[in-house]
Amino acid sequence: MKRVFGILMSMTVMILMTTGIAAAEKPVVYLQPVCTYENSINNIKLDDYEQQLLGNMIREKLHKMAAEDELPYEIREMTADLHHSSGEQLLTDDRIFLYPTVMVSTAIDTRNNNPLYTAYTSTIVAGISLLFCVPEENLDPERVTAEGNTVSLRLLGIVPMVEAESIGIPEYDIQKDRWRNLRTEEITPEEKSRKIISLTRKMLKEDINFSNIKRNIKDDKAKMGMETYQVTDVAMSSQKARALFPEAEAEDLRFLVGYYFTSAYQKKTKRVVYPPAVGGEDLANSMIDSAYKLSLDSANGKVNVAMSNPKYPIRLDISGIASKVVESGKDVYTFLHKVWLAKKPVEGDEKAELSRLNTRTVKLPEGTGTDYDDKMIYSALLLGLAQELGSQDR
């Protein structure tokens, strides 16, 4: 009897496997070439070799994770030829595409003068997003050609990552009465692009997590009714902040703050968080009536990624900035800078507003001064604070 029961169980398992009922097959995701998000904030231009290097790094990381069974999907390569020859299949197969995208490649440069020297500093910000997309229902296969006509996709989920590092932050050693890490020549474009590469390598090593997109790439119903979140505005209610950052600089800073928050919030909550739609009140209002589209440049041409209105919009506010100078000894001064950042709506036990303080001590002999750039300090503080705000327990 036991033998018969065992045979029946084996047959049942085989039937379930062949019919696909119990086979927990992973969805197939097609990896695309690296895209770039073209906007004013991205002032570090990566050449073809550097973009290919980024693509290889991402590809190697994903295949390594697949070999270790750490991916919730099966990864496949999709060449440009296959992409352009499979237009009809795009509609029938409901394929999922993964677009690695350089969302942020920014250098915040400053030059600080005093009678003794001119110091150069550059804060490099690298933001990589892995965008999981499906073709829009109205995609016209005839438009998908080798000439690179626009491909229209709908966003399923995103894995946003961001890292920053400064080149040439001078530090004054009071005990030894000397400066450390002082750069008296401008940081070169080559140094900046190399830093983008190294920061990307760090992100891929430490920050990749696909837990927030597991359900959406498996469940067709989830694809149509996703629980989505998005930073739809970063206000600047601080009058001092508005006076310090002109219109274009303010827009760049607001996008960076939104992206930093998005990355930290997604990592903390494991939710589907769209890329920030930060572009002033007109954009935020237009999103009420229509979808927001992210236009990307890829090796295969333009890619438009559509996002429906988020179910849960999030609004941030740069609510305050302040500075003060304190005499700390003979010819020694401490510069204090503080910023405040707020979030609406408030969730659970999180704080609605956080602040962050930076102190910097310098030696200024009598009769000398410094015009150290406050913008760089405030920007760095706000980016760190956005990350802290998004990482709160809720």
GUGUGU-238469 format. One record per residue (C-alpha): residue number from 1; residue in one letter; x, y, z. Coordinates in steps of 0.05 Angstrom, whole numbers. Example, Ala and Ser with C-alpha at 12.3 -4.5 7.8 and 13.67 -1.06 7.14 Angstrom:
// GUGUGU-238469
+-----+----+--------+--------+--------+
:   i : aa :   east :  north :     up :
+-----+----+--------+--------+--------+
:   1 :  a :    246 :    -90 :    156 :
:   2 :  s :    273 :    -21 :    143 :
+-----+----+--------+--------+--------+
// end
This chain:
// GUGUGU-238469
+-----+----+--------+--------+--------+
:   i : aa :   east :  north :     up :
+-----+----+--------+--------+--------+
:   1 :  m :      0 :      0 :      0 :
:   2 :  k :     57 :     47 :     18 :
:   3 :  r :     90 :     31 :    -48 :
:   4 :  v :     26 :     47 :    -87 :
:   5 :  f :     17 :    112 :    -48 :
:   6 :  g :     89 :    132 :    -64 :
:   7 :  i :     79 :    119 :   -138 :
:   8 :  l :     15 :    161 :   -138 :
:   9 :  m :     51 :    218 :   -102 :
:  10 :  s :    107 :    216 :   -153 :
:  11 :  m :     57 :    217 :   -211 :
:  12 :  t :     20 :    276 :   -179 :
:  13 :  v :     84 :    316 :   -172 :
:  14 :  m :    103 :    301 :   -245 :
:  15 :  i :     34 :    323 :   -269 :
:  16 :  l :     37 :    388 :   -229 :
:  17 :  m :    106 :    403 :   -257 :
:  18 :  t :     86 :    389 :   -329 :
:  19 :  t :     23 :    431 :   -324 :
:  20 :  g :     60 :    488 :   -291 :
:  21 :  i :     13 :    491 :   -230 :
:  22 :  a :     66 :    480 :   -178 :
:  23 :  a :    127 :    500 :   -218 :
:  24 :  a :    145 :    566 :   -186 :
:  25 :  e :    176 :    590 :   -251 :
:  26 :  k :    209 :    657 :   -247 :
:  27 :  p :    185 :    710 :   -297 :
:  28 :  v :    234 :    725 :   -353 :
:  29 :  v :    264 :    795 :   -354 :
:  30 :  y :    302 :    820 :   -415 :
:  31 :  l :    363 :    863 :   -399 :
:  32 :  q :    371 :    925 :   -443 :
:  33 :  p :    431 :    970 :   -456 :
:  34 :  v :    444 :   1027 :   -407 :
:  35 :  c :    400 :   1088 :   -415 :
:  36 :  t :    412 :   1159 :   -392 :
:  37 :  y :    361 :   1209 :   -365 :
:  38 :  e :    377 :   1274 :   -402 :
:  39 :  n :    363 :   1335 :   -360 :
:  40 :  s :    400 :   1397 :   -336 :
:  41 :  i :    423 :   1365 :   -271 :
:  42 :  n :    467 :   1314 :   -306 :
:  43 :  n :    529 :   1354 :   -322 :
:  44 :  i :    578 :   1295 :   -323 :
:  45 :  k :    574 :   1267 :   -392 :
:  46 :  l :    593 :   1194 :   -399 :
:  47 :  d :    622 :   1172 :   -465 :
:  48 :  d :    604 :   1107 :   -501 :
:  49 :  y :    661 :   1068 :   -468 :
:  50 :  e :    640 :   1091 :   -399 :
:  51 :  q :    567 :   1073 :   -411 :
:  52 :  q :    588 :   1005 :   -437 :
:  53 :  l :    631 :    996 :   -375 :
:  54 :  l :    571 :   1012 :   -331 :
:  55 :  g :    529 :    963 :   -371 :
:  56 :  n :    580 :    908 :   -363 :
:  57 :  m :    585 :    920 :   -288 :
:  58 :  i :    509 :    915 :   -281 :
:  59 :  r :    506 :    854 :   -326 :
:  60 :  e :    560 :    817 :   -287 :
:  61 :  k :    526 :    834 :   -221 :
:  62 :  l :    458 :    808 :   -243 :
:  63 :  h :    487 :    744 :   -272 :
:  64 :  k :    526 :    732 :   -208 :
:  65 :  m :    462 :    742 :   -167 :
:  66 :  a :    425 :    695 :   -215 :
:  67 :  a :    478 :    641 :   -206 :
:  68 :  e :    469 :    647 :   -130 :
:  69 :  d :    393 :    645 :   -137 :
:  70 :  e :    385 :    715 :   -110 :
:  71 :  l :    340 :    742 :   -165 :
:  72 :  p :    264 :    738 :   -165 :
:  73 :  y :    266 :    732 :   -241 :
:  74 :  e :    305 :    698 :   -297 :
:  75 :  i :    352 :    746 :   -332 :
:  76 :  r :    361 :    743 :   -407 :
:  77 :  e :    402 :    786 :   -454 :
:  78 :  m :    366 :    824 :   -508 :
:  79 :  t :    408 :    851 :   -565 :
:  80 :  a :    390 :    910 :   -607 :
:  81 :  d :    375 :    865 :   -667 :
:  82 :  l :    327 :    821 :   -626 :
:  83 :  h :    294 :    883 :   -596 :
:  84 :  h :    280 :    913 :   -665 :
:  85 :  s :    258 :    848 :   -698 :
:  86 :  s :    208 :    828 :   -645 :
:  87 :  g :    158 :    885 :   -648 :
:  88 :  e :     98 :    840 :   -657 :
:  89 :  q :    121 :    794 :   -600 :
:  90 :  l :    125 :    855 :   -555 :
:  91 :  l :     49 :    859 :   -556 :
:  92 :  t :     33 :    785 :   -551 :
:  93 :  d :     85 :    761 :   -501 :
:  94 :  d :     75 :    815 :   -449 :
:  95 :  r :    150 :    816 :   -440 :
:  96 :  i :    185 :    850 :   -383 :
:  97 :  f :    245 :    894 :   -398 :
:  98 :  l :    298 :    918 :   -350 :
:  99 :  y :    328 :    985 :   -367 :
: 100 :  p :    390 :   1003 :   -326 :
: 101 :  t :    387 :   1079 :   -326 :
: 102 :  v :    435 :   1133 :   -305 :
: 103 :  m :    386 :   1180 :   -270 :
: 104 :  v :    438 :   1225 :   -237 :
: 105 :  s :    509 :   1241 :   -260 :
: 106 :  t :    522 :   1307 :   -226 :
: 107 :  a :    581 :   1348 :   -202 :
: 108 :  i :    568 :   1404 :   -152 :
: 109 :  d :    630 :   1447 :   -163 :
: 110 :  t :    655 :   1503 :   -118 :
: 111 :  r :    715 :   1550 :   -118 :
: 112 :  n :    735 :   1585 :    -54 :
: 113 :  n :    783 :   1643 :    -52 :
: 114 :  n :    824 :   1675 :      2 :
: 115 :  p :    890 :   1714 :      1 :
: 116 :  l :    931 :   1650 :     11 :
: 117 :  y :    901 :   1602 :    -41 :
: 118 :  t :    842 :   1583 :    -86 :
: 119 :  a :    811 :   1517 :    -67 :
: 120 :  y :    769 :   1473 :   -113 :
: 121 :  t :    718 :   1423 :    -90 :
: 122 :  s :    670 :   1377 :   -129 :
: 123 :  t :    616 :   1334 :    -99 :
: 124 :  i :    600 :   1277 :   -147 :
: 125 :  v :    530 :   1247 :   -144 :
: 126 :  a :    516 :   1182 :   -181 :
: 127 :  g :    445 :   1154 :   -185 :
: 128 :  i :    429 :   1089 :   -221 :
: 129 :  s :    358 :   1063 :   -227 :
: 130 :  l :    337 :    994 :   -252 :
: 131 :  l :    271 :   1005 :   -288 :
: 132 :  f :    225 :    945 :   -299 :
: 133 :  c :    176 :    959 :   -355 :
: 134 :  v :    124 :    926 :   -400 :
: 135 :  p :    101 :    952 :   -468 :
: 136 :  e :     43 :   1000 :   -467 :
: 137 :  e :    -22 :    971 :   -494 :
: 138 :  n :    -23 :   1020 :   -552 :
: 139 :  l :     49 :   1006 :   -575 :
: 140 :  d :     54 :   1005 :   -651 :
: 141 :  p :    103 :    950 :   -672 :
: 142 :  e :    116 :    987 :   -737 :
: 143 :  r :    150 :   1043 :   -698 :
: 144 :  v :    202 :    995 :   -667 :
: 145 :  t :    255 :    997 :   -720 :
: 146 :  a :    331 :    994 :   -726 :
: 147 :  e :    330 :   1070 :   -738 :
: 148 :  g :    314 :   1079 :   -665 :
: 149 :  n :    242 :   1104 :   -665 :
: 150 :  t :    210 :   1116 :   -598 :
: 151 :  v :    191 :   1056 :   -556 :
: 152 :  s :    134 :   1068 :   -506 :
: 153 :  l :    134 :   1028 :   -442 :
: 154 :  r :     97 :   1026 :   -375 :
: 155 :  l :    135 :   1024 :   -310 :
: 156 :  l :    124 :    964 :   -264 :
: 157 :  g :    177 :    978 :   -212 :
: 158 :  i :    242 :   1012 :   -198 :
: 159 :  v :    305 :    997 :   -158 :
: 160 :  p :    336 :   1066 :   -146 :
: 161 :  m :    407 :   1073 :   -119 :
: 162 :  v :    448 :   1135 :   -103 :
: 163 :  e :    517 :   1150 :    -76 :
: 164 :  a :    558 :   1214 :    -69 :
: 165 :  e :    630 :   1231 :    -54 :
: 166 :  s :    669 :   1296 :    -52 :
: 167 :  i :    736 :   1309 :    -84 :
: 168 :  g :    779 :   1362 :    -52 :
: 169 :  i :    744 :   1376 :     15 :
: 170 :  p :    798 :   1415 :     53 :
: 171 :  e :    805 :   1403 :    127 :
: 172 :  y :    844 :   1448 :    174 :
: 173 :  d :    885 :   1412 :    227 :
: 174 :  i :    889 :   1460 :    286 :
: 175 :  q :    942 :   1419 :    322 :
: 176 :  k :    990 :   1417 :    263 :
: 177 :  d :    968 :   1485 :    236 :
: 178 :  r :    961 :   1460 :    164 :
: 179 :  w :    909 :   1441 :    112 :
: 180 :  r :    896 :   1370 :     89 :
: 181 :  n :    865 :   1349 :     22 :
: 182 :  l :    871 :   1419 :     -7 :
: 183 :  r :    860 :   1421 :    -83 :
: 184 :  t :    889 :   1483 :   -116 :
: 185 :  e :    872 :   1460 :   -187 :
: 186 :  e :    803 :   1446 :   -217 :
: 187 :  i :    777 :   1375 :   -214 :
: 188 :  t :    780 :   1348 :   -285 :
: 189 :  p :    722 :   1316 :   -324 :
: 190 :  e :    761 :   1251 :   -325 :
: 191 :  e :    765 :   1250 :   -249 :
: 192 :  k :    690 :   1262 :   -245 :
: 193 :  s :    671 :   1207 :   -294 :
: 194 :  r :    719 :   1158 :   -259 :
: 195 :  k :    684 :   1175 :   -194 :
: 196 :  i :    616 :   1160 :   -225 :
: 197 :  i :    643 :   1091 :   -245 :
: 198 :  s :    671 :   1077 :   -175 :
: 199 :  l :    607 :   1100 :   -141 :
: 200 :  t :    566 :   1055 :   -187 :
: 201 :  r :    610 :    996 :   -168 :
: 202 :  k :    598 :   1012 :    -95 :
: 203 :  m :    522 :   1016 :   -105 :
: 204 :  l :    520 :    949 :   -142 :
: 205 :  k :    559 :    917 :    -85 :
: 206 :  e :    518 :    946 :    -28 :
: 207 :  d :    450 :    972 :    -49 :
: 208 :  i :    414 :    925 :    -98 :
: 209 :  n :    350 :    896 :    -71 :
: 210 :  f :    291 :    869 :   -112 :
: 211 :  s :    241 :    855 :    -57 :
: 212 :  n :    196 :    913 :    -76 :
: 213 :  i :    184 :    889 :   -148 :
: 214 :  k :    173 :    814 :   -136 :
: 215 :  r :     97 :    816 :   -136 :
: 216 :  n :     90 :    864 :   -194 :
: 217 :  i :    132 :    823 :   -243 :
: 218 :  k :     95 :    759 :   -225 :
: 219 :  d :     22 :    780 :   -216 :
: 220 :  d :    -16 :    807 :   -276 :
: 221 :  k :    -68 :    839 :   -230 :
: 222 :  a :    -14 :    874 :   -191 :
: 223 :  k :     12 :    903 :   -257 :
: 224 :  m :    -55 :    938 :   -269 :
: 225 :  g :    -70 :    962 :   -198 :
: 226 :  m :     -4 :    975 :   -164 :
: 227 :  e :      4 :   1008 :    -96 :
: 228 :  t :     51 :   1063 :   -120 :
: 229 :  y :     86 :   1121 :    -86 :
: 230 :  q :    121 :   1181 :   -115 :
: 231 :  v :    153 :   1247 :    -94 :
: 232 :  t :    110 :   1295 :   -135 :
: 233 :  d :    138 :   1359 :   -108 :
: 234 :  v :    197 :   1387 :    -69 :
: 235 :  a :    176 :   1456 :    -46 :
: 236 :  m :    224 :   1510 :    -22 :
: 237 :  s :    185 :   1549 :     30 :
: 238 :  s :    249 :   1577 :     60 :
: 239 :  q :    258 :   1649 :     35 :
: 240 :  k :    333 :   1645 :     48 :
: 241 :  a :    338 :   1581 :      6 :
: 242 :  r :    299 :   1614 :    -51 :
: 243 :  a :    345 :   1674 :    -49 :
: 244 :  l :    409 :   1632 :    -48 :
: 245 :  f :    389 :   1583 :   -104 :
: 246 :  p :    366 :   1616 :   -169 :
: 247 :  e :    311 :   1583 :   -210 :
: 248 :  a :    354 :   1533 :   -249 :
: 249 :  e :    396 :   1514 :   -189 :
: 250 :  a :    334 :   1507 :   -147 :
: 251 :  e :    303 :   1458 :   -196 :
: 252 :  d :    367 :   1417 :   -198 :
: 253 :  l :    371 :   1415 :   -122 :
: 254 :  r :    297 :   1396 :   -116 :
: 255 :  f :    306 :   1338 :   -163 :
: 256 :  l :    367 :   1313 :   -126 :
: 257 :  v :    331 :   1318 :    -59 :
: 258 :  g :    272 :   1280 :    -88 :
: 259 :  y :    316 :   1225 :   -117 :
: 260 :  y :    356 :   1217 :    -52 :
: 261 :  f :    291 :   1210 :    -13 :
: 262 :  t :    263 :   1161 :    -65 :
: 263 :  s :    323 :   1115 :    -60 :
: 264 :  a :    322 :   1114 :     16 :
: 265 :  y :    246 :   1108 :     21 :
: 266 :  q :    243 :   1049 :    -28 :
: 267 :  k :    300 :   1014 :      7 :
: 268 :  k :    266 :   1023 :     75 :
: 269 :  t :    194 :   1008 :     57 :
: 270 :  k :    203 :    958 :     -1 :
: 271 :  r :    147 :    994 :    -37 :
: 272 :  v :    140 :   1011 :   -111 :
: 273 :  v :    166 :   1083 :   -113 :
: 274 :  y :    166 :   1119 :   -180 :
: 275 :  p :    224 :   1166 :   -198 :
: 276 :  p :    210 :   1236 :   -171 :
: 277 :  a :    167 :   1281 :   -215 :
: 278 :  v :    197 :   1346 :   -191 :
: 279 :  g :    188 :   1404 :   -238 :
: 280 :  g :    146 :   1456 :   -203 :
: 281 :  e :     72 :   1464 :   -191 :
: 282 :  d :     53 :   1459 :   -265 :
: 283 :  l :     81 :   1388 :   -270 :
: 284 :  a :     51 :   1367 :   -204 :
: 285 :  n :    -17 :   1393 :   -226 :
: 286 :  s :    -14 :   1362 :   -295 :
: 287 :  m :     -2 :   1294 :   -264 :
: 288 :  i :    -72 :   1296 :   -235 :
: 289 :  d :   -101 :   1289 :   -304 :
: 290 :  s :    -49 :   1251 :   -343 :
: 291 :  a :      8 :   1202 :   -336 :
: 292 :  y :     79 :   1226 :   -325 :
: 293 :  k :    130 :   1204 :   -378 :
: 294 :  l :    204 :   1196 :   -367 :
: 295 :  s :    243 :   1204 :   -433 :
: 296 :  l :    308 :   1164 :   -436 :
: 297 :  d :    364 :   1159 :   -486 :
: 298 :  s :    389 :   1089 :   -503 :
: 299 :  a :    434 :   1056 :   -554 :
: 300 :  n :    370 :   1034 :   -589 :
: 301 :  g :    339 :   1103 :   -592 :
: 302 :  k :    290 :   1141 :   -549 :
: 303 :  v :    251 :   1104 :   -495 :
: 304 :  n :    189 :   1135 :   -462 :
: 305 :  v :    171 :   1105 :   -396 :
: 306 :  a :    100 :   1121 :   -373 :
: 307 :  m :     78 :   1123 :   -300 :
: 308 :  s :      6 :   1128 :   -279 :
: 309 :  n :    -13 :   1177 :   -224 :
: 310 :  p :     16 :   1151 :   -159 :
: 311 :  k :    -35 :   1125 :   -110 :
: 312 :  y :      4 :   1158 :    -53 :
: 313 :  p :     38 :   1224 :    -72 :
: 314 :  i :     92 :   1250 :    -26 :
: 315 :  r :    111 :   1323 :    -19 :
: 316 :  l :    176 :   1348 :     10 :
: 317 :  d :    194 :   1418 :     32 :
: 318 :  i :    261 :   1452 :     42 :
: 319 :  s :    234 :   1491 :    100 :
: 320 :  g :    296 :   1526 :    127 :
: 321 :  i :    370 :   1540 :    121 :
: 322 :  a :    414 :   1580 :    168 :
: 323 :  s :    487 :   1596 :    181 :
: 324 :  k :    530 :   1627 :    236 :
: 325 :  v :    604 :   1641 :    249 :
: 326 :  v :    633 :   1629 :    319 :
: 327 :  e :    703 :   1651 :    341 :
: 328 :  s :    737 :   1589 :    368 :
: 329 :  g :    806 :   1616 :    385 :
: 330 :  k :    859 :   1665 :    361 :
: 331 :  d :    847 :   1672 :    286 :
: 332 :  v :    806 :   1608 :    287 :
: 333 :  y :    732 :   1608 :    268 :
: 334 :  t :    678 :   1556 :    265 :
: 335 :  f :    626 :   1561 :    210 :
: 336 :  l :    558 :   1530 :    227 :
: 337 :  h :    507 :   1511 :    173 :
: 338 :  k :    439 :   1480 :    186 :
: 339 :  v :    382 :   1457 :    142 :
: 340 :  w :    311 :   1433 :    153 :
: 341 :  l :    270 :   1386 :    109 :
: 342 :  a :    197 :   1366 :    118 :
: 343 :  k :    151 :   1312 :     90 :
: 344 :  k :     76 :   1305 :     79 :
: 345 :  p :     38 :   1263 :     94 :
: 346 :  v :     67 :   1237 :    159 :
: 347 :  e :     66 :   1161 :    165 :
: 348 :  g :     63 :   1124 :    231 :
: 349 :  d :    115 :   1147 :    281 :
: 350 :  e :    160 :   1184 :    233 :
: 351 :  k :    178 :   1257 :    245 :
: 352 :  a :    148 :   1307 :    198 :
: 353 :  e :    211 :   1350 :    196 :
: 354 :  l :    285 :   1335 :    207 :
: 355 :  s :    346 :   1380 :    212 :
: 356 :  r :    420 :   1371 :    202 :
: 357 :  l :    481 :   1413 :    224 :
: 358 :  n :    550 :   1420 :    193 :
: 359 :  t :    610 :   1451 :    228 :
: 360 :  r :    675 :   1473 :    194 :
: 361 :  t :    735 :   1503 :    230 :
: 362 :  v :    784 :   1547 :    192 :
: 363 :  k :    844 :   1591 :    210 :
: 364 :  l :    840 :   1661 :    182 :
: 365 :  p :    899 :   1706 :    201 :
: 366 :  e :    881 :   1777 :    218 :
: 367 :  g :    863 :   1818 :    157 :
: 368 :  t :    844 :   1757 :    115 :
: 369 :  g :    777 :   1726 :     98 :
: 370 :  t :    743 :   1671 :     58 :
: 371 :  d :    685 :   1667 :     10 :
: 372 :  y :    672 :   1593 :     21 :
: 373 :  d :    612 :   1572 :    -21 :
: 374 :  d :    551 :   1562 :     25 :
: 375 :  k :    512 :   1529 :    -32 :
: 376 :  m :    555 :   1467 :    -33 :
: 377 :  i :    549 :   1458 :     42 :
: 378 :  y :    473 :   1467 :     41 :
: 379 :  s :    466 :   1421 :    -19 :
: 380 :  a :    506 :   1365 :     14 :
: 381 :  l :    468 :   1374 :     79 :
: 382 :  l :    401 :   1370 :     44 :
: 383 :  l :    419 :   1307 :      5 :
: 384 :  g :    440 :   1272 :     69 :
: 385 :  l :    378 :   1297 :    104 :
: 386 :  a :    333 :   1272 :     47 :
: 387 :  q :    364 :   1203 :     56 :
: 388 :  e :    353 :   1206 :    131 :
: 389 :  l :    280 :   1229 :    122 :
: 390 :  g :    266 :   1171 :     74 :
: 391 :  s :    299 :   1120 :    120 :
: 392 :  q :    256 :   1133 :    181 :
: 393 :  d :    218 :   1078 :    218 :
: 394 :  r :    143 :   1083 :    206 :
+-----+----+--------+--------+--------+
// end
